[in-house]
Amino acid sequence: MTMEGSVWLSPVISLALLSLVGLLLMQLSKFYRRFKYFQGLPGSKDFSIVYGNLQHLPKTPEARLDFGVRMMKSFNMKFHRIWFGPFTPYVSIYHPEMIKKILQSTALKSRGLGSAYAMVSNWIGDGLIVTNGERWARSRRLLTPAFHFDILKDYVQVYNEGADNLFKKFDKLAETGESFDVYPMITLCTLEVILKCALGYEADIQGTGHPYATAVGELLDILSERFRRPWLWPDWIFRRTTLGKKFYSHCNYVHKFAEDVIEKRKASLGKDGIPKTRRLDFIDILLTAKDEDGKTMTNQEIRNEVDTFMFAGHDTTASSIPWNLYTLAKYPEYQEQIQEEVDAILDGRESDEIKWSDLPELKTLALCVKETMRLYPPVPFIQRQLDKDMELNGHTIPAGTIINIGLYLLHRNPAVWDDPEEYRPERFLLENKKHLDLFAFLPFSAGSRNCIGQTFALNEDKVLLSRILRRYKVGLATDHDLPLKDSKIVLRAEKGIWLTLQRREKTKN
């Protein structure tokens, strides 16, 4: 290179270096202003360049939930900021007036780095839970008929069949009097129910188990672990780990399972048309649904919604029913009231099956289910991402911020509930809740994006619980510790919920 060339290149290189330095300084200044703003919000000031505030999180799941309650009480029972790693501030809210503002806004389901919805979307695709905008609105319109009362009525029979199969195991346990973990059996029962209602899939799920249940359980465990490890949030890293490879292997299995069922039903509908002699199930609705332009759903869209329904409609109920059995075993006076209520409905009938018309009469059971969902909400938190700046409690939270809506914390907030740690189903009596904010109790979220399947879930809870309590007296196992809460997307018990069963005299014949 000549001297002239060197002289010519030097200003160019120098200018490029100065530009890079200037850009870097601008970005550092922008990051510092953002960091300083979020550090000024209520929350821990002890910041780690590696973990953010995550170094303060206890190691055990139960302690982490208790830590959240302590944080809530430390910051005026409204909200606080927490850094998930050095670059991702979350704002956690747990007061009705703030939650209402978010759920009634246009805030999006968060899909960015560190979002629970982004992580679960690798499993359920762009289903109703994780989509935004027009895609979500179209899916909601097309799916709504699947949850019409005329469809839900026929599912009551499926719930009863699930109970009958469950009793084949429960009767043996009642006979021996041995203690047992109720989770695995309820999980298989709710899986059997959802497979029949969603896919018309008939199989002996409770008798033999099913690899689908194993896959779903491990997917939830892996998602929980990934969420707590920020270094696994980038998908290109996660895919290369042992945990990630296991996750995607299970995803491939559940996807293939759904696709096979969809193809068979599609062929059946194409040949024979809509069935006249059997109940319609979820997949029938999806395959025949058309939007206002006459367009049907693609196979990919149908699979996404099937996976979503299997995820949301199976494990959440498998969480709710065991917690209800636990609280009713712990507070037997309420168990006895429910048994009297169910006996009054069923005594004199040839069958103990619960009918659609019985559901509104299960008033005490409904109160107890609500109170258990308050203390142990199946989904302990949901997320939104602000699409524009929003003022919350006097602070302007910038667009793009991920908002953690702590349902578990909301339901235990002393600024919202009297004696929130106490089990008091009477608090949901009409005369006692008339002054309660509509956004104080949100086990199924609220607003336009509330849970589309909440009636399905509550009906299943009521049928299975009333059938169990009609047949058995449920007690707490004395040879196991009380359950420790564990949040793995849904709220479960870390080491199970251990109970005992005793056949009631009037149902022994």
Salt bridges, closest charged atoms under 4 A:
ASP46 OD2 - HIS56 NE2 3.33
GLU62 OE2 - LYS485 NZ 3.28
GLU97 OE2 - LYS78 NZ 3.03
ASP126 OD1 - ARG111 NH2 3.32
ASP126 OD2 - ARG135 NH1 2.56
GLU134 OE2 - ARG141 NH2 3.14
ASP150 OD2 - HIS148 ND1 3.67
GLU161 OE1 - LYS196 NZ 3.40
ASP164 OD1 - ARG467 NH2 2.69
ASP171 OD2 - ARG471 NH2 2.82
ASP171 OD1 - ARG503 NH1 3.34
GLU202 OE1 - LYS196 NZ 3.75
GLU202 OE2 - ARG279 NH2 3.84
GLU218 OE1 - LYS246 NZ 3.25
GLU218 OE1 - HIS250 NE2 2.72
ASP221 OD1 - LYS488 NZ 3.20
GLU225 OE2 - ARG228 NH2 2.80
GLU225 OE1 - ARG229 NH2 3.04
ASP235 OD1 - ARG226 NH2 3.37
ASP235 OD2 - ARG239 NE 2.81
GLU259 OE2 - ARG303 NH1 2.84
ASP260 OD2 - LYS256 NZ 2.98
ASP281 OD1 - ARG265 NH1 2.81
ASP281 OD2 - ARG278 NH1 3.74
ASP284 OD1 - ARG265 NH1 2.90
ASP284 OD2 - ARG278 NH1 2.86
ASP291 OD2 - ARG138 NE 2.92
GLU292 OE2 - ARG141 NH2 3.23
GLU301 OE2 - ARG138 NH1 3.30
ASP307 OD2 - HIS255 NE2 3.69
ASP307 OD2 - ARG303 NE 3.50
ASP315 OD1 - ARG492 NH1 3.31
ASP343 OD1 - ARG470 NH1 2.80
ASP343 OD2 - ARG504 NH2 2.75
ASP343 OD2 - LYS506 NZ 3.44
ASP347 OD1 - ARG470 NH1 2.79
ASP347 OD2 - LYS506 NZ 3.20
ASP352 OD1 - ARG470 NE 3.22
ASP358 OD1 - ARG349 NH2 2.77
GLU361 OE1 - LYS363 NZ 3.70
GLU371 OE1 - ARG374 NE 2.81
GLU371 OE2 - ARG427 NE 3.04
ASP419 OD2 - ARG424 NH1 3.05
GLU421 OE1 - ARG412 NH1 2.51
GLU422 OE1 - ARG424 NH1 3.81
ASP437 OD2 - LYS100 NZ 3.49
ASP479 OD1 - HIS480 ND1 3.18
ASP486 OD2 - LYS488 NZ 3.47
GLU505 OE2 - LYS508 NZ 3.07
